[in-house]
Amino acid sequence: MLTAVFALAGCASTSTTGGASSTPASSPATSASAPSTAKPAGGASVLDEIKSRGKLVVGVKYDTKLFGLKNPTGGEVEGFDVDIAKALAKEILGDEKKIELKEVTSKTRIPMLDNKEIDMIVATMTITDERKKQVEFSDVYFKAGQSLLVKKGSPIKSVADIKKGTKVLAVKGATSVGNIKAKAPEATVLEFDNYQDAFSALKAGQGDTLTTDNAILYGMVAQDPNFAVVGDPFTDEPYGIAMKKGETALQAVVNENLKKLQTNGEYDKLYKKWIGEAPSK
């Protein structure tokens, strides 16, 4: 079962979503690193820039059903992460439509943040100690765990069934790559640029299993019920919203508003809308 966690103390096309233009481009933790008092170099803070331009620019996934997926019919990007980003825009700027969504992948999201192409990342991004050296994380806003996706009838029932010669599909830049190499060192790991490419490869028989966070895998099952998530999660993947290193003013505002969304019931409503059940407390 998926659970949501809030740590109240402290993861070249264009489209339109929510009235804003979009441009393309997982050990458990209960909170992000404590805010420092350092001021970002280079003048105004990102929070000041957001308020000045009257628009929040957010990096989201375009290939991850339930969290961030571009609708092929209407062109809008939809999902839990997208709705969380819109809710933050509403709290910070007074209108959820004052947002621009840009496509990120696990590989491109931190470089785009560092280059100031985006103000924050809301894209199934797992909080890790290594990433804390690169970005400022919000408190945990969603908790997942790494699992395996297989075609129904597969002999693979858990990570213990991955042996030498097993082909495991994963996505570049995701924590799942290192995790599966540690859990099944004899397996062959094939890395793809995004989740849709990896899932298409699995469906085409190019691998035996696909691994990433169970929350993402359940979205793939919703796309094709011929596949199933198997075995218990073998990692804990706490998702956080990432901001440029040193942007502690923005970090504090995001944490304040995440807490508000939980308190006023908006978070539970969005969770149930996309995940299909209320979050465990």
C-alpha positions, 0 to 999 in steps of 0.5 A: 500500500502506498503511504503519504508522509509529511514531516512537519518539522522540517524526487522539445514539445509544448503544451498548455495546462491550467492556462499556462504554457509548458516547455519540455526540457528513492532509506526513509527520511522524514524531513529535508535538511534543516534550513540554513541562514545562508543567502543565495549569491547573485542578488534577488532570491528565487522567491523574490523572482517568482513574486516579481514575475507573477509566475511559478516555473516548475519542472514535472515529469511528462511520462509518469502516469498518476504523477505527471503525464502529458495527455495525448488528446488535450496536450495537458500535463496531468497528475498528482505532482502537477496538482501539488505544484498548482496548489503551491502556485495558488498559495504563493501567488493566489492563482493556480494558473500562475504556473508554467510547467517544464518537462524534466526527466530524472537525468535533466531535472537538477541541471535545469534547476541549477541553470535557473530554467525552473524554480523547483522540481516536483517530479517523483524525486527521492530525498537522498543524502547525496542529493541534499548536497546539490539541492534544498529539499522540502519536507517529504510529501509522498512516500513510495518504495522500489518494486518490480514490474513484470508481464503477468505469468513471469517467473519473477515474483520478487527481487530474489528471483533476479539472477545472472542473465536477468535483464532489468530495465531502469531509467537514467538518473533514478536512484532505482539504478543503483538500488537494483545493482546493489540488490541484484549485482549479477543482473544486466541493467539496461537504462533508458531516458524516460519511463515510457521508453523503458515500459515500451521496451518491457512490452517489446520483450527487451527485458525481463522486468522494469524497476522503479518506485511502486507508485510509478509502476502502478501507473504503468499497470493502469496503462496496461493490465497485462503487467503486474507489480510483484514482491514487497518494496525493497527500498523506501523512497521519500519524495521531496520538492527540490529547490536550488541550493541556498534558496532557504526562503523558498524552502520555508514557504514550500514547507509552510504551504505543504503543511497547510495543504495537509491541514485543510484536507486539500492534500488528502483530496488530491492523493485520493484523486490520483492514487485511488485511496486515502493516504495512511496516517 
